[in-house]
Amino acid sequence: MESDSLSSKRPFLVLRWRQFWFSPVTSFLGNVLMYFLFLCLFAYVLLVDFKPPPPHGPATSELVLYFWVFTLICEEIRQSLFVGSTTVLQRMKNYIQDMWNKCDLTAITLFSLALCCRMFPLSFKVGRAVMAIDFMIFTLRLIQIFAIHKQLGPKVIIVGKMVRVAVAAD
């Protein structure tokens, strides 16, 4: 009798567990947490663990960062080529029109450039400088995350409009 009670509760608990982890709020918060961890790892690599060019470097933490950026590249490819029901050309056009996707492409391109530069002794310092600029671009992505927040969102949108007006005036 007791085993019947347990087996009938198990599907309910599994269903509730699945609903929790696949809910939009949990998914969003998980993505935000992982993005903050990515930025912390990036900052750690830049400030503490940026080893000289091979054969002395890169450090293990830097290799983890490279893999993480590779996963971001894979996500951008998925987003540009496989999301939507239109033709591939139309999906790519829609992808490029989004400002945040342009920001992502810039960050990934700069990261690739920095990675190439940091592997050679002559351009090692240039690679580190480009990676620092790239960190700032990856940090700009937080604006999109904060735009969703109930309190910060409207303020972020207002600041964005003010920046556009200030840039257009010059």
Backbone as CSV, one residue per row, in Angstrom:
resi,resn,N_x,N_y,N_z,CA_x,CA_y,CA_z,C_x,C_y,C_z
1,MET,0.821,-1.199,0.000,0.000,0.000,0.000,0.864,1.262,0.000
2,GLU,1.905,1.218,0.800,2.782,2.370,0.907,3.566,2.590,-0.387
3,SER,3.925,1.526,-1.102,4.664,1.669,-2.361,3.774,2.293,-3.439
4,ASP,2.451,2.003,-3.415,1.530,2.629,-4.360,1.476,4.140,-4.134
5,SER,1.488,4.554,-2.883,1.448,5.969,-2.541,2.724,6.674,-3.034
6,LEU,3.854,6.000,-2.850,5.123,6.562,-3.295,5.190,6.660,-4.817
7,SER,4.736,5.633,-5.503,4.811,5.641,-6.965,3.842,6.658,-7.575
8,SER,2.732,6.928,-6.913,1.806,7.931,-7.439,2.316,9.349,-7.173
9,LYS,3.093,9.544,-6.096,3.654,10.855,-5.794,4.875,11.154,-6.666
10,ARG,5.604,10.110,-7.052,6.829,10.314,-7.811,6.579,11.057,-9.127
11,PRO,5.613,10.660,-9.961,5.396,11.418,-11.197,5.018,12.877,-10.923
12,PHE,4.264,13.114,-9.857,3.888,14.481,-9.507,5.125,15.300,-9.141
13,LEU,6.020,14.709,-8.325,7.233,15.419,-7.927,8.151,15.669,-9.125
14,VAL,8.264,14.688,-10.014,9.086,14.857,-11.217,8.493,15.949,-12.099
15,LEU,7.177,15.958,-12.233,6.511,16.984,-13.029,6.750,18.370,-12.440
16,ARG,6.613,18.495,-11.142,6.824,19.788,-10.486,8.290,20.224,-10.617
17,TRP,9.218,19.280,-10.492,10.639,19.560,-10.628,10.937,20.085,-12.035
18,ARG,10.367,19.419,-13.034,10.540,19.835,-14.428,9.924,21.210,-14.673
19,GLN,8.731,21.426,-14.127,8.079,22.726,-14.297,8.923,23.842,-13.689
20,PHE,9.531,23.582,-12.547,10.365,24.587,-11.902,11.578,24.934,-12.761
21,TRP,12.320,23.935,-13.222,13.560,24.181,-13.953,13.332,24.700,-15.370
22,PHE,12.171,24.407,-15.951,11.900,24.871,-17.306,11.013,26.117,-17.337
23,SER,10.718,26.672,-16.188,9.898,27.889,-16.165,10.737,29.061,-16.682
24,PRO,10.100,30.030,-17.310,10.847,31.165,-17.881,11.648,31.953,-16.845
25,VAL,11.098,32.128,-15.651,11.798,32.906,-14.628,13.068,32.190,-14.189
26,THR,12.978,30.899,-13.932,14.141,30.132,-13.513,15.187,30.102,-14.615
27,SER,14.744,29.921,-15.835,15.665,29.909,-16.974,16.376,31.250,-17.114
28,PHE,15.631,32.333,-17.002,16.219,33.670,-17.107,17.232,33.911,-15.996
29,LEU,16.856,33.599,-14.761,17.771,33.817,-13.641,19.015,32.949,-13.764
30,GLY,18.860,31.735,-14.264,20.011,30.870,-14.508,20.942,31.471,-15.547
31,ASN,20.372,32.013,-16.617,21.184,32.657,-17.650,21.905,33.887,-17.105
32,VAL,21.223,34.672,-16.298,21.839,35.865,-15.709,22.981,35.456,-14.785
33,LEU,22.752,34.458,-13.949,23.791,33.981,-13.033,25.008,33.485,-13.815
34,MET,24.775,32.710,-14.854,25.884,32.184,-15.651,26.618,33.313,-16.379
35,TYR,25.903,34.333,-16.823,26.570,35.454,-17.493,27.449,36.222,-16.506
36,PHE,26.968,36.406,-15.268,27.797,37.043,-14.250,29.029,36.193,-13.948
37,LEU,28.867,34.874,-13.889,30.020,33.997,-13.671,31.011,34.115,-14.837
38,PHE,30.481,34.205,-16.058,31.335,34.390,-17.227,32.141,35.681,-17.101
39,LEU,31.474,36.771,-16.731,32.178,38.047,-16.580,33.201,38.001,-15.450
40,CYS,32.876,37.305,-14.368,33.842,37.160,-13.269,35.062,36.362,-13.720
41,LEU,34.841,35.277,-14.459,35.955,34.491,-14.982,36.800,35.327,-15.936
42,PHE,36.139,36.079,-16.801,36.839,36.937,-17.757,37.711,37.949,-17.004
43,ALA,37.148,38.606,-15.995,37.899,39.586,-15.209,39.061,38.917,-14.477
44,TYR,38.829,37.738,-13.925,39.894,37.009,-13.226,41.044,36.698,-14.168
45,VAL,40.710,36.219,-15.363,41.751,35.890,-16.344,42.529,37.151,-16.707
46,LEU,41.832,38.244,-16.958,42.515,39.485,-17.350,43.397,40.048,-16.237
47,LEU,42.908,40.012,-15.012,43.612,40.673,-13.920,44.644,39.798,-13.216
48,VAL,44.402,38.490,-13.161,45.228,37.631,-12.322,45.953,36.540,-13.105
49,ASP,45.261,35.887,-14.003,45.764,34.627,-14.560,46.057,34.705,-16.058
50,PHE,46.492,35.839,-16.536,46.808,36.005,-17.953,48.291,35.675,-18.149
51,LYS,48.563,34.417,-18.464,49.938,33.925,-18.589,50.570,34.392,-19.897
52,PRO,51.908,34.371,-19.950,52.602,34.728,-21.197,52.243,33.756,-22.324
53,PRO,52.651,34.093,-23.543,52.327,33.225,-24.689,52.882,31.817,-24.521
54,PRO,52.403,30.866,-25.329,52.927,29.495,-25.249,54.444,29.489,-25.389
55,PRO,55.123,28.635,-24.704,54.710,27.416,-24.011,54.294,27.625,-22.557
56,HIS,54.405,28.852,-22.017,54.071,29.094,-20.604,52.571,29.254,-20.364
57,GLY,51.840,29.644,-21.337,50.412,29.895,-21.189,49.671,29.268,-22.328
58,PRO,48.420,29.365,-22.438,47.471,29.979,-21.504,47.191,29.094,-20.287
59,ALA,46.707,29.720,-19.244,46.369,29.018,-18.002,45.075,28.232,-18.179
60,THR,44.811,27.343,-17.250,43.596,26.522,-17.298,42.344,27.389,-17.272
61,SER,42.342,28.424,-16.420,41.165,29.296,-16.353,40.939,30.001,-17.688
62,GLU,42.018,30.332,-18.363,41.897,30.980,-19.668,41.329,30.004,-20.700
63,LEU,41.724,28.750,-20.617,41.174,27.731,-21.523,39.674,27.548,-21.285
64,VAL,39.268,27.596,-20.020,37.835,27.519,-19.700,37.107,28.714,-20.304
65,LEU,37.708,29.885,-20.210,37.124,31.082,-20.814,36.995,30.924,-22.325
66,TYR,38.015,30.366,-22.985,37.956,30.145,-24.432,36.813,29.206,-24.786
67,PHE,36.649,28.154,-23.991,35.549,27.215,-24.256,34.200,27.906,-24.060
68,TRP,34.100,28.728,-23.029,32.844,29.434,-22.757,32.490,30.365,-23.911
69,VAL,33.482,31.079,-24.436,33.230,31.957,-25.577,32.837,31.119,-26.798
70,PHE,33.446,29.946,-26.946,33.051,29.049,-28.032,31.573,28.678,-27.924
71,THR,31.079,28.430,-26.710,29.657,28.122,-26.547,28.797,29.328,-26.892
72,LEU,29.283,30.540,-26.580,28.553,31.754,-26.968,28.507,31.882,-28.491
73,ILE,29.600,31.532,-29.157,29.632,31.557,-30.618,28.617,30.573,-31.182
74,CYS,28.574,29.379,-30.605,27.595,28.370,-31.048,26.164,28.879,-30.868
75,GLU,25.903,29.561,-29.765,24.568,30.124,-29.521,24.231,31.201,-30.542
76,GLU,25.197,32.032,-30.891,24.951,33.068,-31.899,24.675,32.447,-33.268
77,ILE,25.382,31.387,-33.596,25.129,30.677,-34.861,23.721,30.097,-34.856
78,ARG,23.348,29.468,-33.737,21.996,28.913,-33.631,20.949,30.004,-33.776
79,GLN,21.197,31.122,-33.119,20.251,32.233,-33.144,20.104,32.812,-34.551
80,SER,21.212,32.913,-35.273,21.154,33.548,-36.588,20.652,32.617,-37.683
81,LEU,20.930,31.330,-37.580,20.596,30.417,-38.673,19.370,29.547,-38.433
82,PHE,19.058,29.244,-37.180,18.034,28.241,-36.911,16.802,28.739,-36.174
83,VAL,16.755,29.991,-35.773,15.603,30.507,-35.045,14.708,31.267,-36.025
84,GLY,13.473,30.845,-36.118,12.517,31.491,-37.016,12.076,30.540,-38.108
85,SER,11.036,30.939,-38.820,10.473,30.051,-39.838,10.627,30.616,-41.249
86,THR,11.411,31.677,-41.402,11.610,32.269,-42.720,12.840,31.630,-43.380
87,THR,13.235,32.166,-44.506,14.416,31.645,-45.191,15.674,32.002,-44.399
88,VAL,16.766,31.305,-44.684,18.019,31.542,-43.972,18.488,32.978,-44.186
89,LEU,18.377,33.470,-45.394,18.796,34.837,-45.689,17.984,35.854,-44.882
90,GLN,16.676,35.633,-44.781,15.816,36.534,-44.004,16.146,36.452,-42.513
91,ARG,16.418,35.240,-42.021,16.782,35.088,-40.603,18.080,35.820,-40.298
92,MET,19.061,35.714,-41.212,20.330,36.410,-41.002,20.137,37.928,-41.049
93,LYS,19.277,38.394,-41.949,18.985,39.830,-42.040,18.328,40.317,-40.746
94,ASN,17.363,39.559,-40.240,16.714,39.910,-38.971,17.716,39.888,-37.819
95,TYR,18.626,38.919,-37.857,19.634,38.789,-36.808,20.538,40.020,-36.787
96,ILE,21.002,40.444,-37.936,21.926,41.574,-38.037,21.252,42.889,-37.655
97,GLN,19.949,43.008,-37.846,19.254,44.256,-37.547,19.134,44.537,-36.053
98,ASP,19.256,43.516,-35.227,19.150,43.698,-33.786,20.451,44.284,-33.229
99,MET,20.345,45.346,-32.444,21.517,46.023,-31.901,22.339,45.104,-30.992
100,TRP,21.671,44.288,-30.197,22.390,43.422,-29.262,23.154,42.330,-29.993
101,ASN,22.634,41.884,-31.121,23.368,40.905,-31.906,24.618,41.526,-32.518
102,LYS,24.523,42.793,-32.914,25.715,43.502,-33.401,26.753,43.606,-32.293
103,CYS,26.288,43.870,-31.088,27.180,43.944,-29.929,27.856,42.590,-29.700
104,ASP,27.086,41.509,-29.788,27.638,40.163,-29.618,28.674,39.850,-30.692
105,LEU,28.358,40.182,-31.931,29.299,39.923,-33.027,30.593,40.720,-32.848
106,THR,30.471,41.957,-32.406,31.661,42.781,-32.143,32.495,42.160,-31.033
107,ALA,31.840,41.734,-29.965,32.557,41.133,-28.838,33.258,39.841,-29.263
108,ILE,32.594,39.012,-30.030,33.188,37.742,-30.464,34.349,37.998,-31.430
109,THR,34.187,38.970,-32.334,35.267,39.293,-33.270,36.486,39.833,-32.525
110,LEU,36.263,40.730,-31.584,37.378,41.257,-30.795,38.044,40.163,-29.968
111,PHE,37.246,39.248,-29.430,37.816,38.157,-28.642,38.699,37.289,-29.530
112,SER,38.246,37.003,-30.741,39.052,36.194,-31.670,40.354,36.909,-32.014
113,LEU,40.278,38.204,-32.260,41.473,38.994,-32.546,42.435,38.980,-31.353
114,ALA,41.886,39.175,-30.156,42.715,39.172,-28.945,43.355,37.812,-28.726
115,LEU,42.617,36.761,-28.994,43.152,35.399,-28.830,44.325,35.171,-29.778
116,CYS,44.177,35.611,-31.013,45.275,35.469,-31.984,46.492,36.298,-31.560
117,CYS,46.252,37.514,-31.114,47.366,38.390,-30.712,48.087,37.874,-29.471
118,ARG,47.365,37.342,-28.525,47.982,36.926,-27.264,48.848,35.687,-27.398
119,MET,48.752,34.976,-28.506,49.526,33.751,-28.685,50.966,34.009,-29.145
120,PHE,51.292,35.241,-29.474,52.629,35.549,-29.983,53.301,36.580,-29.090
121,PRO,54.590,36.401,-28.818,55.286,37.332,-27.904,55.253,38.786,-28.356
122,LEU,55.343,39.033,-29.652,55.370,40.423,-30.130,54.044,41.153,-29.930
123,SER,52.957,40.434,-30.010,51.639,41.082,-29.915,50.890,40.709,-28.638
124,PHE,51.612,40.147,-27.659,50.971,39.702,-26.415,50.263,40.846,-25.689
125,LYS,50.928,41.971,-25.543,50.332,43.116,-24.820,49.158,43.702,-25.593
126,VAL,49.254,43.698,-26.917,48.129,44.169,-27.741,46.929,43.249,-27.529
127,GLY,47.183,41.947,-27.486,46.107,40.980,-27.239,45.431,41.208,-25.908
128,ARG,46.229,41.508,-24.888,45.648,41.779,-23.566,44.812,43.057,-23.590
129,ALA,45.284,44.087,-24.279,44.534,45.347,-24.375,43.226,45.142,-25.136
130,VAL,43.281,44.404,-26.230,42.059,44.131,-27.003,41.088,43.304,-26.159
131,MET,41.624,42.370,-25.367,40.757,41.567,-24.509,40.104,42.431,-23.429
132,ALA,40.802,43.437,-22.930,40.221,44.342,-21.931,39.080,45.160,-22.549
133,ILE,39.287,45.624,-23.778,38.213,46.337,-24.482,37.038,45.402,-24.719
134,ASP,37.350,44.162,-25.068,36.312,43.163,-25.300,35.512,42.888,-24.031
135,PHE,36.191,42.889,-22.890,35.491,42.707,-21.614,34.453,43.803,-21.416
136,MET,34.817,45.027,-21.775,33.865,46.136,-21.644,32.651,45.918,-22.547
137,ILE,32.879,45.406,-23.737,31.755,45.158,-24.645,30.871,44.036,-24.118
138,PHE,31.483,42.978,-23.593,30.681,41.911,-22.988,29.899,42.450,-21.788
139,THR,30.484,43.394,-21.048,29.791,43.979,-19.900,28.614,44.843,-20.338
140,LEU,28.713,45.462,-21.509,27.584,46.247,-22.023,26.325,45.398,-22.170
141,ARG,26.513,44.116,-22.356,25.374,43.202,-22.522,24.491,43.195,-21.272
142,LEU,25.052,43.597,-20.141,24.260,43.666,-18.908,23.125,44.670,-19.025
143,ILE,23.292,45.664,-19.886,22.225,46.657,-20.069,20.952,45.972,-20.536
144,GLN,21.094,45.010,-21.453,19.912,44.289,-21.929,19.273,43.486,-20.794
145,ILE,20.097,42.903,-19.955,19.571,42.130,-18.833,18.844,43.051,-17.861
146,PHE,19.429,44.213,-17.559,18.809,45.144,-16.613,17.569,45.812,-17.188
147,ALA,17.452,45.867,-18.499,16.279,46.491,-19.118,15.001,45.731,-18.778
148,ILE,15.127,44.471,-18.434,13.962,43.655,-18.094,13.493,43.914,-16.658
149,HIS,14.395,44.397,-15.813,14.077,44.631,-14.403,12.986,45.693,-14.257
150,LYS,12.086,45.446,-13.319,10.935,46.320,-13.109,11.338,47.753,-12.732
151,GLN,12.336,47.905,-11.881,12.765,49.230,-11.437,13.813,49.843,-12.368
152,LEU,14.785,49.028,-12.784,15.887,49.552,-13.594,15.536,49.698,-15.068
153,GLY,14.629,48.879,-15.560,14.305,48.848,-16.985,13.977,50.198,-17.590
154,PRO,12.998,50.910,-17.043,12.674,52.224,-17.618,13.847,53.207,-17.574
155,LYS,14.637,53.146,-16.508,15.791,54.048,-16.401,16.837,53.722,-17.463
156,VAL,17.060,52.441,-17.716,18.023,52.021,-18.740,17.567,52.493,-20.117
157,ILE,16.278,52.372,-20.389,15.737,52.804,-21.681,15.886,54.318,-21.841
158,ILE,15.622,55.078,-20.777,15.765,56.541,-20.829,17.223,56.920,-21.082
159,VAL,18.155,56.284,-20.380,19.576,56.579,-20.583,19.987,56.234,-22.017
160,GLY,19.492,55.119,-22.534,19.797,54.741,-23.915,19.336,55.784,-24.911
161,LYS,18.130,56.308,-24.707,17.618,57.352,-25.602,18.441,58.639,-25.467
162,MET,18.852,58.970,-24.242,19.669,60.162,-24.042,21.019,60.034,-24.746
163,VAL,21.600,58.854,-24.683,22.902,58.631,-25.350,22.732,58.768,-26.853
164,ARG,21.654,58.189,-27.420,21.413,58.290,-28.857,21.270,59.755,-29.279
165,VAL,20.538,60.542,-28.499,20.357,61.968,-28.814,21.687,62.704,-28.717
166,ALA,22.483,62.401,-27.688,23.778,63.065,-27.497,24.735,62.728,-28.643
167,VAL,24.741,61.479,-29.072,25.626,61.071,-30.159,25.165,61.673,-31.476
168,ALA,23.849,61.723,-31.701,23.308,62.276,-32.941,23.545,63.785,-33.026
169,ALA,23.613,64.470,-31.888,23.794,65.923,-31.887,25.208,66.312,-32.317
170,ASP,26.169,65.440,-32.106,27.569,65.753,-32.474,27.803,65.497,-33.892
